[in-house]
Amino acid sequence: MGTTGHLRHDAAIPFTVGVCEAGHLYVRNDESGASAHLPMSTTADLDTLANALCDVIGDLL
């Protein structure tokens, strides 16, 4: 089973960030169901993760 965490956009849109069962990082807009895998390993540092989230989250709104 995967591992998840949760974020909220400033417009109160909920997002799930997690590691899927295949071991890939992903982010999902819980309101629309849109999702994307993040182009990094699960051992990436937090700065890399934050930058990747910023890069894809706009596409999921």
C-alpha distances in whole Angstrom, upper triangle without the diagonal:
4,7,10,14,16,20,23,26,29,30,27,24,21,18,15,14,11,9,7,6,9,10,12,13,14,16,16,19,18,22,22,19,20,18,18,17,18,20,20,18,15,18,20,23,22,26,24,21,23,26,23,22,26,26,24,24,27,26,24,26
4,7,10,13,17,20,22,26,27,24,22,18,15,12,10,7,5,5,5,8,8,9,10,10,12,13,17,16,20,20,17,18,15,15,13,15,17,16,15,12,15,17,19,19,22,21,17,20,22,19,18,22,23,20,20,24,23,21,23
4,7,11,14,17,20,24,25,22,20,16,14,10,9,5,5,7,8,11,9,10,9,10,12,13,16,15,19,20,18,18,15,16,14,15,17,16,14,11,14,16,17,16,19,19,15,17,20,18,17,20,21,19,19,23,23,20,22
4,7,10,14,16,20,21,18,16,13,10,6,6,4,6,8,11,13,12,12,9,9,9,10,13,12,16,18,15,16,13,14,13,14,17,16,15,12,15,16,17,15,18,18,14,15,18,16,14,18,19,17,16,20,20,17,19
4,7,11,14,17,18,16,14,11,8,6,5,6,9,12,15,17,15,14,11,11,10,11,12,12,15,17,16,16,14,15,15,14,18,17,16,14,16,16,16,14,17,17,13,13,17,15,13,16,18,16,15,18,19,17,18
4,7,10,13,15,12,11,7,6,5,6,8,12,14,17,19,18,16,13,12,9,10,10,10,13,15,14,15,14,15,15,15,19,19,19,16,19,18,18,15,17,18,14,13,17,16,12,15,17,15,13,16,18,15,15
4,7,10,11,9,8,6,5,6,7,11,14,17,20,22,20,18,14,13,10,10,10,10,12,15,14,15,14,15,16,15,19,19,20,18,20,19,18,15,16,17,13,12,15,14,11,12,15,14,11,14,16,13,13
4,6,8,5,5,5,6,9,11,14,18,20,23,25,23,21,18,15,12,11,9,10,11,13,14,15,15,16,18,18,21,22,23,21,23,22,21,18,19,19,16,14,16,16,12,13,16,14,11,13,15,13,12
4,5,5,5,6,7,11,12,16,20,21,25,26,25,22,19,16,12,12,10,11,11,13,15,14,15,16,18,18,21,22,24,23,25,23,22,18,18,19,16,14,15,15,12,11,14,13,9,10,13,11,9
4,5,7,9,11,15,16,20,23,25,29,30,28,26,22,20,16,16,13,14,14,16,18,18,18,20,22,21,24,25,27,26,27,25,24,21,20,21,19,16,17,18,14,13,16,16,12,12,15,14,11
4,6,9,11,15,17,21,24,26,29,31,30,27,23,21,17,15,12,13,11,14,16,16,18,20,22,22,25,27,29,28,30,28,27,24,23,24,21,19,20,20,16,15,18,16,13,12,15,13,10
4,6,9,13,15,19,22,24,27,29,28,26,22,19,16,14,11,11,10,13,15,16,17,19,22,22,25,26,28,26,29,27,26,23,23,24,21,19,20,20,16,16,19,17,13,14,16,14,11
4,7,10,13,16,20,21,24,26,25,23,20,16,13,11,7,7,7,9,11,12,13,16,18,19,23,24,26,24,27,25,25,22,22,23,19,18,19,18,15,15,17,15,11,12,13,10,8
4,7,10,13,17,18,21,23,22,20,17,14,11,9,6,5,7,10,10,12,12,15,17,17,21,22,23,22,24,23,23,20,21,21,18,16,18,17,14,15,17,15,11,13,14,11,10
4,7,10,13,15,18,20,19,16,13,10,7,5,5,5,8,10,9,10,9,11,13,14,17,18,20,18,21,20,20,17,19,18,15,14,16,14,11,12,14,12,9,12,13,9,10
4,6,10,11,14,16,15,13,11,8,6,5,7,7,10,12,10,11,9,11,12,12,16,17,17,15,18,18,19,16,18,17,14,14,16,14,11,14,15,13,11,14,15,12,13
4,7,9,13,14,13,11,7,6,4,7,9,10,14,15,13,12,10,10,10,10,13,13,14,12,15,14,15,13,15,14,10,11,13,11,9,12,14,12,11,14,15,12,14
4,6,10,11,9,8,6,5,6,9,12,12,16,17,14,14,11,11,9,10,13,12,12,9,13,13,15,14,16,15,11,13,15,13,11,15,16,14,14,17,17,15,18
4,7,8,6,5,4,6,9,11,15,15,19,19,16,16,12,12,9,10,12,11,10,8,11,12,15,14,17,15,12,15,17,14,13,17,18,16,16,20,19,18,20
4,5,5,5,6,7,10,11,15,15,19,19,15,15,12,11,9,11,13,13,12,10,14,15,18,18,21,18,15,18,20,16,16,19,19,17,18,21,20,18,21
4,5,8,10,11,14,15,18,18,22,21,18,18,15,15,12,14,16,15,14,12,15,18,20,21,23,21,19,21,23,20,19,23,23,21,21,25,23,21,24
4,6,9,11,14,16,20,20,23,23,19,19,15,14,11,13,14,13,12,11,14,16,20,21,23,20,18,21,22,19,19,23,22,20,21,25,23,21,25
4,7,10,13,15,19,20,24,23,20,19,15,14,11,11,12,11,9,7,11,13,16,17,20,17,15,18,19,17,17,21,20,19,20,23,22,21,24
4,6,10,13,17,18,21,21,18,16,12,10,7,7,9,8,7,7,11,12,15,16,17,15,12,16,16,13,14,17,17,15,17,20,19,18,21
4,7,10,14,16,19,19,16,15,11,9,6,5,8,7,7,6,10,10,13,13,15,12,9,12,13,10,10,14,14,12,13,17,16,15,18
4,7,10,12,15,15,12,11,7,6,4,5,9,10,11,10,14,13,15,14,16,14,10,12,13,10,9,13,12,10,11,14,13,12,15
4,7,9,12,12,10,9,6,6,6,7,11,12,14,13,16,15,16,15,16,14,11,12,13,10,8,11,11,8,8,11,11,9,12
4,6,9,8,6,6,4,7,9,11,14,16,17,16,20,19,20,18,19,18,15,15,16,13,11,13,13,10,9,11,11,8,10
4,5,6,5,5,6,9,12,14,17,19,21,20,23,22,23,20,21,20,17,16,17,15,12,13,14,11,8,10,10,6,7
4,6,5,8,9,12,14,16,20,21,23,21,24,24,25,22,23,23,19,19,20,18,15,17,18,14,12,14,14,10,10
4,6,8,11,14,17,19,23,24,26,25,28,27,28,25,26,25,22,21,22,20,17,18,19,16,13,14,14,10,9
4,5,9,12,16,18,21,24,25,25,28,27,28,26,27,25,22,21,22,20,17,18,18,15,12,13,12,8,8
4,6,10,13,16,19,21,23,22,26,25,26,25,26,24,21,21,22,19,16,18,18,14,13,14,12,9,10
4,7,11,13,16,19,21,21,24,23,25,23,24,22,19,19,19,16,14,15,15,11,10,11,9,6,8
4,7,10,13,15,17,17,21,20,21,20,21,19,16,16,17,13,11,14,13,9,9,11,9,7,10
4,6,9,12,14,15,18,17,19,18,18,16,13,14,14,11,10,12,11,7,9,11,9,8,12
4,7,9,11,11,15,14,16,16,17,14,12,14,14,10,10,13,12,9,11,14,12,11,15
4,6,8,10,12,11,13,13,13,10,8,11,10,6,8,11,9,8,10,13,12,12,16
4,7,10,12,10,13,14,13,10,9,12,11,7,10,12,10,10,13,16,15,15,19
4,7,8,6,10,11,12,8,8,11,11,8,11,14,12,13,15,18,18,18,21
4,5,6,9,11,13,10,9,13,13,11,13,16,16,16,18,21,21,21,24
4,6,9,10,13,11,9,13,14,12,13,17,17,17,18,22,21,21,24
4,6,9,12,10,10,13,15,13,15,18,18,19,20,24,24,24,26
4,7,8,6,7,10,11,10,12,15,15,16,18,21,22,22,24
4,6,5,6,9,10,11,13,15,16,17,18,21,23,23,25
4,5,5,6,9,10,10,12,14,16,16,19,21,21,22
4,5,5,6,9,10,11,12,15,15,18,20,20,22
4,6,5,6,9,10,11,13,14,17,18,19,21
4,5,5,6,9,10,11,12,15,16,16,18
4,5,5,6,9,10,10,13,15,15,17
4,5,5,6,9,10,12,14,15,17
4,5,5,6,8,11,12,13,15
4,5,5,6,9,10,10,12
4,6,6,7,10,11,12
4,6,7,8,10,12
4,6,5,7,9
4,5,5,7
4,5,5
4,6
4
